[in-house]
Amino acid sequence: MTVHRISTFRLADFIDSFVCSCFVHHCKLDETIFRVALDLLQVSPGETVYIDDRLMFTDVARGLGIRSIHHLDYESTRDSLAALGLG
């Protein structure tokens, strides 16, 4: 399912890496998945952007210092990325 979404929506065209809960066996409400992602990618929280349509997950990431975007629709997410200099 996850690989299908990455392929169907061509997410790899603009996302550097994917650390998916189904691959690393940690849920997104657990800070561990975010720490695993940072360790795997060898980046600091401020160097990353996490996007999710569930506010509770973006809140967890934001609590760790990860720039987070609560996805509501294409336009607002695009604008949020542009505000970060990424659009």
Backbone as CSV, one residue per row, in Angstrom:
resi,resn,N_x,N_y,N_z,CA_x,CA_y,CA_z,C_x,C_y,C_z
1,MET,0.813,-1.182,0.000,0.000,0.000,0.000,0.868,1.262,0.000
2,THR,1.842,1.330,0.884,2.716,2.500,0.963,3.529,2.663,-0.313
3,VAL,4.116,1.592,-0.780,4.910,1.652,-2.004,4.024,2.052,-3.185
4,HIS,2.815,1.553,-3.202,1.862,1.912,-4.259,1.587,3.424,-4.256
5,ARG,1.358,4.005,-3.073,1.102,5.452,-2.989,2.316,6.255,-3.429
6,ILE,3.495,5.832,-3.025,4.720,6.536,-3.420,4.847,6.532,-4.935
7,SER,4.570,5.404,-5.547,4.655,5.279,-7.001,3.531,6.033,-7.711
8,THR,2.312,5.810,-7.286,1.148,6.412,-7.947,1.211,7.938,-7.950
9,PHE,1.598,8.502,-6.822,1.613,9.960,-6.702,2.986,10.568,-6.982
10,ARG,3.905,9.718,-7.461,5.255,10.163,-7.831,5.920,10.964,-6.712
11,LEU,5.741,10.512,-5.496,6.275,11.219,-4.335,7.799,11.254,-4.327
12,ALA,8.418,10.236,-4.865,9.879,10.195,-4.894,10.471,11.277,-5.799
13,ASP,9.637,11.886,-6.623,10.117,12.965,-7.483,10.493,14.211,-6.686
14,PHE,9.914,14.359,-5.484,10.197,15.576,-4.715,10.436,15.344,-3.229
15,ILE,10.458,14.091,-2.814,10.757,13.756,-1.422,12.045,12.951,-1.403
16,ASP,12.970,13.376,-0.554,14.288,12.741,-0.514,14.266,11.335,0.066
17,SER,13.509,11.133,1.139,13.512,9.833,1.813,12.172,9.574,2.465
18,PHE,11.872,8.295,2.609,10.646,7.870,3.264,11.014,6.949,4.418
19,VAL,10.551,7.274,5.592,10.665,6.381,6.735,9.224,6.120,7.160
20,CYS,8.713,4.981,6.757,7.302,4.660,6.953,7.129,3.723,8.139
21,SER,6.081,3.963,8.902,5.847,3.166,10.101,5.782,1.670,9.788
22,CYS,5.221,1.319,8.642,5.114,-0.103,8.302,6.480,-0.726,7.991
23,PHE,7.468,0.089,7.669,8.803,-0.429,7.383,9.688,-0.489,8.631
24,VAL,9.540,0.473,9.539,10.426,0.528,10.710,9.749,0.037,11.985
25,HIS,8.479,-0.347,11.888,7.743,-0.986,12.977,7.621,-0.129,14.232
26,HIS,7.408,1.169,14.026,7.092,2.100,15.108,5.937,2.951,14.627
27,CYS,5.027,3.280,15.515,3.909,4.126,15.103,4.298,5.597,15.209
28,LYS,3.589,6.431,14.470,3.934,7.851,14.403,3.597,8.606,15.683
29,LEU,2.809,8.049,16.544,2.580,8.716,17.831,3.745,8.513,18.781
30,ASP,4.608,7.569,18.462,5.802,7.290,19.250,6.950,8.127,18.693
31,GLU,7.581,8.926,19.534,8.699,9.763,19.081,9.809,8.950,18.433
32,THR,9.870,7.662,18.745,10.945,6.810,18.234,11.027,6.830,16.707
33,ILE,9.901,6.811,16.018,9.956,6.775,14.556,10.634,8.031,14.006
34,PHE,10.393,9.164,14.648,11.014,10.402,14.191,12.517,10.397,14.497
35,ARG,12.881,9.868,15.655,14.314,9.780,16.010,15.040,8.799,15.073
36,VAL,14.384,7.691,14.729,14.953,6.732,13.776,15.185,7.421,12.427
37,ALA,14.198,8.168,11.970,14.323,8.868,10.687,15.493,9.846,10.713
38,LEU,15.608,10.627,11.778,16.710,11.586,11.882,18.059,10.869,11.895
39,ASP,18.136,9.772,12.624,19.387,9.006,12.692,19.737,8.386,11.345
40,LEU,18.749,7.778,10.681,19.006,7.161,9.377,19.495,8.178,8.354
41,LEU,18.890,9.350,8.378,19.214,10.376,7.390,20.395,11.248,7.800
42,GLN,20.815,11.112,9.068,21.931,11.900,9.593,21.685,13.395,9.424
43,VAL,20.507,13.834,9.866,20.139,15.244,9.807,19.606,15.692,11.164
44,SER,19.628,16.999,11.368,19.050,17.555,12.587,17.566,17.817,12.345
45,PRO,16.792,17.942,13.409,15.365,18.205,13.236,15.082,19.438,12.374
46,GLY,15.863,20.483,12.528,15.644,21.709,11.774,15.936,21.602,10.286
47,GLU,16.579,20.527,9.877,16.889,20.316,8.461,15.799,19.534,7.737
48,THR,14.755,19.180,8.445,13.738,18.314,7.876,12.371,18.989,7.872
49,VAL,11.477,18.451,7.052,10.078,18.872,7.043,9.228,17.606,7.049
50,TYR,8.292,17.560,7.947,7.368,16.430,8.039,5.986,16.925,7.635
51,ILE,5.338,16.207,6.736,4.006,16.573,6.255,3.057,15.419,6.530
52,ASP,1.916,15.728,7.136,0.921,14.686,7.405,-0.453,15.331,7.458
53,ASP,-1.467,14.550,7.139,-2.825,15.076,7.212,-3.442,14.901,8.597
54,ARG,-2.694,14.328,9.503,-3.185,14.150,10.876,-2.421,15.082,11.811
55,LEU,-3.149,15.998,12.390,-2.553,17.019,13.242,-1.775,16.424,14.406
56,MET,-2.271,15.347,14.986,-1.580,14.767,16.145,-0.170,14.308,15.783
57,PHE,0.040,13.845,14.554,1.373,13.404,14.147,2.294,14.592,13.908
58,THR,1.771,15.642,13.290,2.619,16.830,13.085,2.969,17.472,14.417
59,ASP,2.072,17.383,15.392,2.366,17.917,16.727,3.522,17.165,17.386
60,VAL,3.545,15.839,17.248,4.643,15.049,17.824,5.967,15.454,17.176
61,ALA,5.974,15.537,15.857,7.204,15.920,15.148,7.642,17.325,15.542
62,ARG,6.710,18.246,15.596,7.021,19.635,15.953,7.620,19.702,17.363
63,GLY,7.123,18.857,18.254,7.644,18.803,19.619,9.106,18.388,19.680
64,LEU,9.586,17.740,18.632,10.992,17.329,18.551,11.839,18.347,17.781
65,GLY,11.220,19.438,17.358,11.946,20.465,16.613,11.923,20.271,15.105
66,ILE,11.120,19.328,14.630,10.995,19.075,13.195,9.961,20.040,12.623
67,ARG,10.333,20.738,11.564,9.370,21.615,10.904,8.256,20.737,10.343
68,SER,7.022,21.090,10.666,5.899,20.225,10.337,4.788,20.996,9.657
69,ILE,4.173,20.336,8.694,3.055,20.914,7.960,1.860,19.984,8.097
70,HIS,0.767,20.541,8.590,-0.476,19.785,8.655,-1.146,19.932,7.296
71,HIS,-1.142,18.864,6.522,-1.709,18.881,5.170,-3.225,18.909,5.222
72,LEU,-3.789,19.960,4.623,-5.240,20.068,4.502,-5.672,19.952,3.051
73,ASP,-4.884,20.575,2.172,-5.153,20.531,0.745,-3.882,20.928,0.004
74,TYR,-3.903,20.713,-1.281,-2.729,20.975,-2.106,-2.234,22.417,-1.952
75,GLU,-3.146,23.362,-2.055,-2.762,24.773,-2.052,-2.109,25.192,-0.733
76,SER,-2.706,24.812,0.384,-2.137,25.229,1.672,-0.793,24.547,1.933
77,THR,-0.658,23.294,1.519,0.631,22.611,1.692,1.687,23.240,0.798
78,ARG,1.336,23.544,-0.440,2.257,24.223,-1.355,2.700,25.557,-0.758
79,ASP,1.759,26.321,-0.220,2.081,27.610,0.373,2.963,27.464,1.609
80,SER,2.703,26.453,2.408,3.526,26.197,3.597,4.952,25.821,3.201
81,LEU,5.088,24.992,2.158,6.426,24.647,1.676,7.139,25.882,1.120
82,ALA,6.413,26.712,0.392,7.009,27.936,-0.150,7.470,28.848,0.983
83,ALA,6.698,28.933,2.050,7.074,29.769,3.198,8.362,29.284,3.850
84,LEU,8.639,27.999,3.693,9.885,27.422,4.210,11.020,27.518,3.195
85,GLY,10.726,28.113,2.051,11.727,28.226,0.986,11.872,26.961,0.166
86,LEU,10.848,26.133,0.161,10.914,24.837,-0.507,9.892,24.677,-1.625
87,GLY,9.396,25.745,-2.131,8.342,25.581,-3.121,8.618,26.178,-4.461
